[in-house]
Amino acid sequence: MTVPLAAAILLAVLLPEILPQGRLTATAGATIWLAVLALRALLAVIVAIALLSYLPATQLFEAITAWCLDGITPLFTSHRGVSGHGLGEAALLVPGAVLTLSGLWALTALARGARAVAGWLRRSAVGTGPGESLIVDGSDVLVAAAGLRAPRIVISVGALTQFDDAELAVSLEHERGHIVRRHRYLLVTANLLLAFARFIPGSRQAFQRLRFHLERDADEFALRRGGDSLALASAICKAAGSTAAPSTALAHLAGADTASRLRLLLRPHRSASVIARWSSGGLAILVVGGVMAAAGTVPGLASAGIGQLHKPAAIIQCQ
């Protein structure tokens, strides 16, 4: 990886961290942080491939692997020909194996969460509610979007009893925004990217910031549909802290970073300026460009890594 490319990737990762999140538009913020997660996942893959490609060529690797079992345990002459090189090659495959297992674990967790929510809905559903929502039993205030292929808005009995008409209407529109804007697919993608990027510090925070901007996007969708910002803020406060269902598999009304969302909803001028929109779009383009640049390095690194595995070992061989 060249120095300019490394600098561009580092800039694309770090620059969003220092910007006030409220000054980004919701769409640009979600694009940026999904791209940052993709970049972090690519960096994890690049590091694994780089270890496979370049570590065997170093003197340290040769020094570690240049031994014979005969020289260490001469009594076991039946093991002639066993050296550290084979073990060294096996060790090089460990990072890739860890990333693969992490990805499989994420897929399993997503499937398990979907089954948990489906089972909870079967046990708790009591009927059809307003706006073609599904009413579930429980005194907690819960409004959420559930499901991947055929999502539905879920609302609890507690929410129906505690919300007034304005709060109920705007909260339903918020969840409809999650469905219409297809946030569920972005969250599934983000979870898979996080599985690879979790080994890079700060990846969990990037995932939470993506969720924050998706919640902002749903908030803005509800307000564009005629919802009242004060009613939405009140509904979010009432829904905060709900434990009525598996939280990882539902898009809750309270969502991520409730305090920041409330500040944005209650500030006098919520619309972003032209400068803010242009700067948000420019930053999104920069980060996405960093992802594309990083992705372009993967095929070459992978080819070098595969070639390194098949390259004859230039180390001391057992006799």
Helices and strands as residue ranges (DSSP letters): H 3-18, G 21-23, H 26-54, G 55-57, H 59-65, H 69-72, G 77-79, H 84-92, H 94-124, E 125-128, G 130-132, E 134-136, E 143-146, E 152-156, H 157-162, H 165-180, H 183-197, H 203-224, H 229-239, G 247-249, E 251-252, H 258-266, H 274-310
